[in-house]
Amino acid sequence: MKTPLTFVVVLTLAAFAVAASSHPADVVKSRQADMKAMADAAKTLNDQFLGKRPYDLVKFKAAANAIHKKAAGLADDFTDVVEAPESAASPFIKVDRVKFDELARHLELYAAQVAAAAQRGRELPTGMRMMQREAIEGGPFAKQRSAAADISSYSSEHAFHMMLQTCTACHASFRLKR
């Protein structure tokens, strides 16, 4: 008879844990930690692209994959709790959910391409650098082409720039100015 009672106690404690973890302040803190982790990872990538730090394939891929992983859950992170006193999230996320979700998905795709396009080498390989044609393709703020670009053809550097532009576009549209 102890087994069913233990099971009920465990289920009850689990329910309280889930309820506690979905408190708006906890959700906001988790989102803020994820955003900080993505910003730190982007800084790691940027420093390697700019030559401020030596190119390191392992650190480079880890940073890009960290952004990819956080971006994969980004839209879901803003489903239950959008607005909260501690948050800079705009209520417009609810109004234009399609655009928000699209930006989150683009961030995920660009981060995946940054990691996928990384190559071995002691220095940042030339093949990871932005190509001439990529420099004129624009980004989220540019006039959109009729057909979606094949992100898998982007150089790592171009995908990185597109990723940063996506962050900027999302913050411009969906982050409150404080």
N, C-alpha and C positions, 0 to 999 in steps of 0.2 A: 504493500500500500504506500510505501514511502516514494516510490517512483512517480506515480501520478502527481503527488503533492509537490515533489521536487520540480517536475515538469511545469506545473502551474506557477510556481515561484519564479522559475527561470524565465518563462514567458512574460510574466508581469514585470520583472526587472528589465527585460529587453524592451518592452513597450515604453517604460519610463525613460530608458536610455535613448530610444528613438525620438520620443517627445522632447526630451531635453536637448538633443542635438539639433532639432529643427527650430529651436528658439531663434527669432529674427537676429538677435545680436550675434549668436553663434554662426549663423549662416553668413552674415556680413563679414565677420572676422575670418571665416574660412575663405570667402571670395577675395578679401583683401590680401590674405596670405598667398593665394594662388596668383593674384595679379603681381604681387611683389616677386614671387618666384619667376614668373614669366619675364618681368622687367630685368631681373638679375641675369637670367639666361640670355636675354637679348643683348645685354651689355657684354657678356662673355663672347657672344658671336661677333658683335660690333668691334670689340677690341682686337679680335683675330683678323677681321676683314681690314681694319685700319692699320694693322701691324703694330699696335700698341702692346700686344702680347704675341708670343710665337704661336704659329699655327700648331694645333694639337688635335688630330682627328678624333681621338677619344672624347676629349672635353667638348669639342665642336659638336659632335653627334649627340652627346649627352644633353647639351644645352638645347639643341633643336628638338630633340625627342621630349624634353621636359615641357617645352612650349606646346608641342603637338599634343601631349597627354592632357595638359591643363585645358587647352582649347577644345579638346574633344568633349569635355563636360561643361564647357562654358555656358551654353544655352540652357542646359538643365539647371545650372546654378542660379539662374534668374527666373525660374519658373514659379516657385512658391513664394519667395520673398523678393520683391523688387525694391520697394521703398522701405527705409528704416532710418531712424534718426542718425545712426552712425554711418550710413551709406551715402555715397555720392551718385548712386544709380538714379537715373531719371525715370519718372513715371511714363515717359514716352516709349520705354521698352515695351510696356503693355500695349500702347497704341500702335506701334509699328513693329510688331513682333516678327514679321516676315523679314524685314530688313535686319533686325538684330540677329536673328538666327542665321541669316545669310552671311553676315560679317563674321560671326563665330565660326561658321563652316569654312569660310575662306581662310581665316587665320589657321585653322587646323590643316587645311590643304597646303598652304604655303610653308608652314613649319615642317610638314612631312617632306616636302620637296627640298627644303634647305638641308635636312638630314640625308635624304636619298642622293642628292647631288654631290655630297662631300666625297672627297677622294683622298687617297693616301699621298703622303709627301712630307718633306721636312718643312717646306714653305707652302703657303696657300697655292695650290695648283692653279695654273692659268685657266683650266677648264671650269673652275668654279667661279671665275670672274664674270662680271656682266659683259654681254656681247653688245656690239654697236646697235643692232636692231632692237635689243631689249630696252635700251635707254630711251627710245622714243615711243614705247608702247603705252606709257601712262600707268594709271592705277585707279584706285577707287574714286578719285576726284576727277579723273580724266574722262573725256567723252568715250563712252563705251562702244566697242566694236560690235558689229552685228553677230558675230560668232564668238563663243567663249574661247579664250586661249587655252592651249593644251599646257597646263601647268607642269606636266612631266618634262616638257622641253625647256623649262626655265633653268638658267644657271642658278647655282646656290645663292650667289650674291643678289641676283634679280629677285628670286623668291624671298630672300631676306628683306629687301627693300619693300616689296609688295606686302609682306607680313607687317612691317612697321607702319606702312600707310594704312593698312586695315585697322591696326590699333588706333591710329590717329583718327580715322573716319568714325570708328565706333565711339571713341571718347568725345569727339565733336558733336555727335548726334545723341548720345545716351548717357553722358556723364554731366552731373550738375556742376556748375561753376561755383566755387565757394571762396 
